[in-house]
């Protein structure tokens, strides 16, 4: 009876047999970041390396983007931790740009690594009038600055004579 059931294509035993083996469950995709135990996207770092240096970098090893992503994640974790401490010291719950800047300045290693870093706090300049001036306005401003400098120089000379 067992042999007849196995040979019969209409039986339930024949339907369970699959070509290629396996249990039939598909494996879910695992990202490179998950494999490395990182939060920072390894695949995105790999793409950035390839796109930013197309002429000089023709091949990228499997470990290079993982290493770069790990470094960036560590530095970001340090900055965020110090920024949280700075915000809590100022009795605030939200991290602001000054908190990040102060945290970087207070840490010697980060300050040395981030020397020359420019923070963009918005799309507006602090004093837009300095950047949007006519030629006449610029000349008038220059005259006022030179007159102020000569008046200060004259005031010092009179004080020295007396």
C-alpha positions as CSV (number, residue, x, y, z in Angstrom):
1,X,0.0,0.0,0.0
2,X,2.9,2.4,0.8
3,X,4.5,1.8,-2.6
4,X,1.3,2.3,-4.5
5,X,0.6,5.5,-2.7
6,X,4.1,6.9,-3.4
7,X,4.0,6.0,-7.0
8,X,0.5,7.4,-7.6
9,X,0.8,11.1,-8.6
10,X,-2.6,11.9,-7.2
11,X,-1.8,10.8,-3.7
12,X,-0.9,13.3,-0.9
13,X,2.6,11.8,-0.4
14,X,3.7,12.7,-3.9
15,X,2.5,16.3,-3.6
16,X,4.7,16.9,-0.6
17,X,7.9,16.0,-2.4
18,X,9.6,19.1,-4.0
19,X,12.3,19.2,-6.5
20,X,15.4,21.1,-5.2
21,X,14.8,20.2,-1.6
22,X,14.3,22.7,1.2
23,X,11.4,23.4,3.4
24,X,9.8,25.9,1.0
25,X,10.4,28.9,3.3
26,X,12.3,31.7,1.6
27,X,15.1,33.3,3.4
28,X,14.6,37.0,4.3
29,X,17.3,39.4,3.0
30,X,19.8,40.5,5.6
31,X,21.5,43.9,5.1
32,X,25.2,44.4,5.3
33,X,24.6,46.7,8.2
34,X,22.7,44.0,10.1
35,X,25.4,41.5,9.4
36,X,28.0,43.9,10.7
37,X,25.9,44.9,13.7
38,X,25.7,48.5,12.7
39,X,23.0,51.1,12.4
40,X,24.8,53.3,9.8
41,X,24.0,52.1,6.3
42,X,27.0,50.1,4.9
43,X,25.5,49.8,1.4
44,X,25.0,53.6,1.1
45,X,28.7,54.1,2.2
46,X,29.8,51.7,-0.5
47,X,27.8,53.5,-3.1
48,X,29.2,56.9,-2.0
49,X,32.7,55.6,-2.2
50,X,32.1,54.3,-5.8
51,X,30.3,57.4,-6.9
52,X,32.6,60.0,-5.3
53,X,35.8,58.5,-6.7
54,X,34.9,56.9,-10.1
55,X,38.3,57.5,-11.7
56,X,40.6,56.5,-8.8
57,X,38.6,53.7,-7.2
58,X,37.6,50.9,-9.6
59,X,37.1,48.2,-7.0
60,X,36.1,48.4,-3.3
61,X,36.7,45.5,-0.9
62,X,33.9,44.1,1.2
63,X,35.4,45.3,4.5
64,X,36.1,48.9,3.5
65,X,32.6,50.3,3.6
66,X,31.9,48.3,6.8
67,X,35.0,49.9,8.5
68,X,34.1,53.4,7.3
69,X,30.4,53.0,8.5
70,X,31.6,51.7,11.9
71,X,33.9,54.8,12.3
72,X,31.2,57.2,11.3
73,X,28.7,55.5,13.6
74,X,31.1,55.7,16.6
75,X,31.9,59.4,16.0
76,X,28.2,60.2,15.7
77,X,27.3,58.3,18.9
78,X,30.0,60.2,20.8
79,X,28.8,63.5,19.5
80,X,25.1,62.7,20.2
81,X,26.0,61.5,23.7
82,X,28.0,64.7,24.5
83,X,25.3,66.8,23.0
84,X,22.6,65.2,25.2
85,X,24.7,65.9,28.2
86,X,25.1,69.5,27.2
87,X,21.4,69.9,26.6
88,X,20.6,68.4,30.0
89,X,23.1,70.7,31.6
90,X,21.2,73.6,30.1
91,X,17.9,72.0,31.4
92,X,16.5,71.4,27.9
93,X,15.2,68.2,26.3
94,X,15.9,69.1,22.7
95,X,19.4,69.1,21.2
96,X,20.2,72.3,19.3
97,X,23.1,73.3,17.1
98,X,24.9,75.2,19.9
99,X,24.8,72.1,22.0
100,X,26.5,70.1,19.3
101,X,29.1,72.8,18.8
102,X,29.8,73.2,22.5
103,X,30.1,69.4,22.9
104,X,32.6,69.2,20.1
105,X,34.6,72.2,21.5
106,X,34.7,70.7,25.0
107,X,36.0,67.3,23.9
108,X,39.7,67.6,23.0
109,X,39.8,64.7,20.6
110,X,36.7,65.7,18.8
111,X,37.8,69.3,18.7
112,X,41.1,68.3,17.1
113,X,39.4,66.0,14.6
114,X,36.7,68.5,13.7
115,X,39.0,71.6,13.5
116,X,37.7,73.8,10.7
117,X,34.2,72.3,10.6
118,X,31.5,74.7,9.5
119,X,28.0,74.3,10.8
120,X,25.1,75.5,8.7
121,X,22.3,76.5,11.0
122,X,20.0,77.8,8.3
123,X,19.7,79.2,4.8
124,X,19.9,82.8,6.0
125,X,22.9,84.9,6.7
126,X,23.2,86.6,10.0
127,X,23.2,90.1,8.4
128,X,21.7,89.9,4.9
129,X,22.1,93.6,4.4
130,X,25.9,93.1,4.2
131,X,25.4,90.8,1.3
132,X,22.7,92.7,-0.6
133,X,24.0,96.2,-1.1
134,X,24.2,98.5,-4.0
135,X,27.5,100.1,-5.1
136,X,26.4,103.4,-3.6
137,X,25.6,101.8,-0.3
138,X,29.0,100.1,-0.2
139,X,30.8,103.4,-0.9
140,X,28.8,105.2,1.9
141,X,29.6,102.4,4.3
142,X,33.3,102.6,3.5
143,X,33.2,106.4,4.0
144,X,31.6,106.1,7.4
145,X,34.2,103.5,8.4
146,X,37.1,105.6,7.3
147,X,35.6,108.7,9.0
148,X,35.1,106.8,12.2
149,X,38.7,105.6,12.1
150,X,40.1,109.1,11.5
151,X,37.9,110.6,14.3
152,X,39.2,108.0,16.8
153,X,42.8,108.7,15.7
154,X,42.2,112.5,16.3
155,X,40.7,111.9,19.7
156,X,43.7,109.8,20.8
157,X,46.1,112.5,19.5
158,X,44.4,115.2,21.5
159,X,44.4,113.1,24.7
160,X,48.2,112.5,24.2
161,X,48.9,116.3,23.8
162,X,47.0,117.2,27.0
